[in-house]
Amino acid sequence: MTHAEAAHRIAQLTKEINHHNHLYYQESRIEISDFEFDQLLEELVRLETQFPDLLKSDSPSQRVGGTITKEFQTVEHEYRMLSLGNTYTVEELSAFDERVIKGLGHPNYEYFCEMKFDGVAISLVYENGQLARAVTRGDGTKGDDVTANVKTIRNIPLSIKAANVPVKFEVRGEIFLPIKEFEKINAEREQKGEALLANPRNAASGTLKMQDSGVVAKRRLNCYFYQLLGENIGVSKHDEAIHLIESWGFNVSPTYKKAKDIDQVLDYIEEWREKRFSLPLDTDGVVLKINDYDQREELGFTAKNPRWAIAYKYKAESAETELLSITYQVGRTGAITPVANLAPVQLAGTTVKRASLHNANEILRLGIHERDFVFVEKGGEIIPKITGVNTSRRKAGAPPIHYIEHCPECGTELIRKEGEAKHYCPNSQTCPPQVLGKIEHFVSKRAMDIDSMGTERIRALIDQGFIRSYADIYDLEQKQSELLGLEMSQDQYEREATGLLYISLEKALFALTEGISFKQIQDFLAETAHLTLREQLRGFQGQIRAWKKKVPSNVGMIDYLLQNLDQHADLMKVEDYVPVAVVLEIFLGRRVSFEQILEASKKHGTVHMILLELDLDLPSEIQERIKKLKANTFQEGVISNMMEGIFKSKEQPFEKVLFALGIRNIGENTAALLAKHFGSIEKLQEASDEQLLEINGVGETLVTSIREFFAQQENLDHISRLKANGLKFEIEQREEKVLGNALAGKRILASGKLQNFKRDEIVDFVQAHGGQYISSVSKNLDFIIEGEEMGPSKKEKAQKLGIPLISEEEFLKMVEG
Ligand code: IVH
């Protein structure tokens, strides 16, 4: 590419990337995937590296991060960062207003109202139109310099293009993590078994203090600006300043409004009391500020706060309701989360029926007894929380909540690891939600990519015993005939304490009759819900006549059902449900004994599985009838799709298979790294701790995870079964290009940015010339190719070990002779 072509392409990419950033931040829309976005960015970085003179300081590439800050520099603020006084009541607010009137000597002023954003305060200093520094509030006088991290926030201007921009100015605002991003991060953390972030504000503040700005760039922080400072800025009112910074490209929340007096402020407060929950971030109140700068000066400051501004904080709304029960959810990592089921109650504009209880300690701390009346609050967290118990309403003799000791899904005794608050189900191999999580990961796009196996299908296959681990997926091919007609959901079934399976009455009536829709049956049952089952069925016969659906068999079928229910009256134990065996007897009675049907219906959870066990040759008419008892079922198209996906997945390369195994802490990148380094699963398994640690990016935790994984016999069995099924457990021998042997016997590492090679290319190049590429600094190296911006710590280590550093040029000469 020529210089001119590169300049053209860089301009194009810059425009395109800025366009997508604008869409994302200003319009909450996306037109391309994250992956596509990253590709544009990568291309830009590549071109700018190749043509360094074309790199502009405000290029979007400057936001990808990558710098490591070990310790943040402390910087003094030019203007102190004050805090605001807080008020919680109308009276306190009126008192503030009176002080303002008194201070000014008249009531001719305007308030500028805006929301109080719950994030992290930041100050940005611009010099000559360029972002010079970003500093946290700290103690108000000095804060931490977090410029490298702030630069990664894609809608913070790195330079200002407008006319008449002051030589130096400062803007202040609040950095926040949008609630949606926060939820996404936590969902990912949950899946990886990592501790969850407490709330969006903590997440934002933690992110801002991360050492690796590359990681910060991946979290979509955002910022609202609310203050402009500097000498000779040319505005005399706050609203003018806000419009000005908005025109310079700063993000301003559209929630502001001017108020002529305190009554209009109160209107604003009311307007946003509920509406604020639809904003993309948490807010905890309203800030009102005198709009006119001269008036601000007249009013001045107290020791801590301005006299011209104050915050009104909404009280976290609280409601009292009854605790109905506690459900214990088992996450994909086996972590148990207790959830309170509450009598529905109105809170902050929504009906609350559930609240998180976090863990056993929380239940103890709150001292909850069964059926207690509890207080729920909606604060900074998204999920309402229980903040206390109204003990005066405690029912006599109500026992304290007894935390479960066994997994509600698989019955295994729960454990609690030292220092951890949560209980865990240790049965990672067969506990259904844990198996589901593992299999979902296994089939996911970035692992084995079997997209025809969605969650519902996997769950159906697990629940009905077809798969117990990901290795079983590859045995499904032999079970295709059993899958046909398999039920996808089990909502219509109930299982009674003795294990007997029941089916909803509506499904039973639907299958027993013809020409009557499911909806008609549901409506009829709803209308007659107050009657006994017998009365309902008699009434239904009358209704069949009224509907003129008097196919002779319809009324007769209901007679038959009534007779059968009488005969098995001892089995009628679940309201609105009938035993599956009683219904099936009507269809199958002449072919098989009731006892056999009964036995099978104790063993299995769906009609499909019962029929598989009974193994009868049924005429198609009866098969059609029985189909109406079932839920959605697997049909031929779905099955062949799945089989195709499963078959194709065998082509996935080793690194994907390694990632799919779900070894703790092995993400996609680590899997690729390990696959490349060791070449096969055996070599990885045999690797010593030292060999593992030698790899850049492998630490103690990962070594432990790898050891734990291979120590479990089940995992080894899964691997050997997957291998037998043709999955790739070694790296494909790429056609090794042999270009020469100038580097024979040499152990080489490259560090920093190279002019002529990308990361992968230098590895291939070294190997193609007979050398060995080593990925970390160790005494075994013959030399290091020193690229641009080689890390100082690496350099120091190399010098200590006496390893020669050579330039890229010298290296090329060495190879090319
Ligand atoms: S104006 C003199 N406006 O609240 C102080 N602050 O307690 C001027 N905050 O440090 C601050 N939203 O971090 C202002 N719309 C808003 C705000 C806001 C949140 C934070 C800010 C400040 C703290 C003051």
Residues whose N, C-alpha, C, O or C-beta is under 5 A from the ligand:
A	BS01	IVH	L82 S83 L84 E114 M115 K116 F117 A121 E174 Y226 V287 P306
